């Protein structure tokens, strides 16, 4: 657990990046398999569940990043963009409505940038840090 707490921004940026790659690869993967009569249910379910695994990992990373951040604005933005990305993924998977994939990529990219920014400029790893 200490490893997750200490590296929460790195884990968050990696998780958001993998999520974005997952979203980019999905159409190509299923188009390349269109010549098959069927796609394995197990494979489709596993690929679908990756969305939620990335969201869970990302939430845990944000939770610990926020606890160690000195910048309130970054804390708010991390949760805001996570909520936006989550809503976009949930709405699309439940087919409530579909928004351009650009919104998903923007949310994931924003999370990556916020984690990197927090790691470099806002990280507070000890009690001597001034949290404003």
C-alpha positions in Angstrom: 0.0 0.0 0.0 2.9 2.3 0.8 4.1 1.9 -2.8 0.7 3.0 -4.2 0.6 6.1 -1.9 4.2 7.1 -2.8 3.7 6.6 -6.5 0.0 7.6 -6.8 0.7 10.3 -9.5 2.8 7.9 -11.6 0.1 5.2 -11.3 -2.6 7.7 -12.1 -0.8 9.0 -15.2 -0.1 5.4 -16.4 -3.6 4.3 -15.8 -5.1 7.2 -17.7 -2.6 6.6 -20.5 -3.5 2.9 -20.7 -7.2 3.8 -20.6 -6.7 6.2 -23.6 -4.7 3.5 -25.5 -7.5 1.0 -24.7 -10.1 3.5 -26.2 -8.0 4.1 -29.3 -7.3 0.4 -29.9 -10.9 -0.9 -29.4 -12.3 0.1 -32.8 -9.3 -1.2 -34.7 -9.3 -4.5 -32.8 -13.0 -5.2 -33.5 -12.7 -4.0 -37.1 -9.8 -6.3 -37.7 -11.8 -9.2 -36.3 -14.9 -8.4 -38.5 -14.0 -11.2 -40.8 -14.8 -13.7 -38.1 -18.3 -14.9 -37.7 -18.3 -14.3 -34.0 -16.0 -12.8 -31.3 -15.6 -14.7 -28.1 -17.9 -13.6 -25.4 -15.1 -14.0 -22.8 -12.8 -11.8 -24.8 -15.5 -9.1 -25.4 -16.4 -9.1 -21.7 -12.8 -8.9 -20.6 -12.2 -6.0 -23.0 -15.3 -4.3 -21.7 -14.3 -4.7 -18.1 -11.0 -3.0 -18.7 -12.8 0.3 -18.8 -13.9 -0.1 -15.2 -10.6 -1.5 -14.0 -8.9 1.6 -15.4 -11.5 3.8 -13.7 -11.0 2.0 -10.3 -7.2 2.2 -10.5 -7.4 5.8 -11.6 -9.8 6.7 -8.7 -7.4 5.1 -6.1 -4.5 7.0 -7.6 -6.4 10.3 -7.5 -7.5 9.6 -3.9 -3.9 9.3 -2.7 -2.6 12.1 -5.0 -5.1 14.5 -3.6 -4.1 13.6 0.0 -0.5 14.5 -0.9 -1.1 17.6 -3.0 -0.6 21.1 -1.8 -2.7 22.7 -4.6 -6.5 22.8 -4.0 -7.2 23.7 -7.6 -5.4 20.6 -8.8 -7.3 18.5 -6.3 -10.6 19.7 -7.6 -9.5 19.2 -11.3 -8.4 15.7 -10.7 -11.8 14.7 -9.3 -13.6 16.7 -11.9 -11.9 15.1 -14.9 -12.2 11.7 -13.3 -15.9 12.2 -12.9 -16.2 13.4 -16.5 -14.2 10.4 -17.8 -16.3 8.0 -15.7 -19.6 9.5 -16.9 -18.5 9.3 -20.5 -17.5 5.7 -20.2 -20.6 4.7 -18.3 -23.0 6.5 -20.6 -21.3 5.0 -23.6 -21.3 1.4 -22.2 -25.0 1.7 -21.1 -25.8 3.3 -24.5 -27.6 6.2 -22.8 -26.0 8.6 -25.2 -22.7 8.8 -27.1 -20.5 11.8 -27.2 -17.5 12.2 -29.5 -14.5 10.1 -28.5 -12.5 13.3 -28.5 -14.2 14.1 -25.1 -12.9 10.8 -23.7 -9.4 11.4 -25.0 -9.5 15.0 -23.6 -10.5 13.8 -20.2 -7.9 11.1 -20.1 -5.2 13.4 -21.4 -6.2 16.0 -18.8 -5.8 13.4 -16.0 -2.4 12.5 -17.3 -1.3 16.2 -17.4 -2.7 16.9 -13.9 -1.0 13.9 -12.4 2.4 14.9 -13.9 1.9 18.5 -12.9 1.0 17.4 -9.3 4.0 15.1 -9.2 6.4 17.9 -10.2 5.0 21.0 -8.6 2.4 20.2 -5.9 3.5 17.0 -4.2 3.8 17.2 -0.4 5.5 14.1 0.9 6.2 15.3 4.5 4.5 17.2 7.3 6.8 20.2 6.9 5.1 21.0 3.6 2.9 24.0 3.5 -0.5 22.9 2.1 -2.5 25.8 1.0 
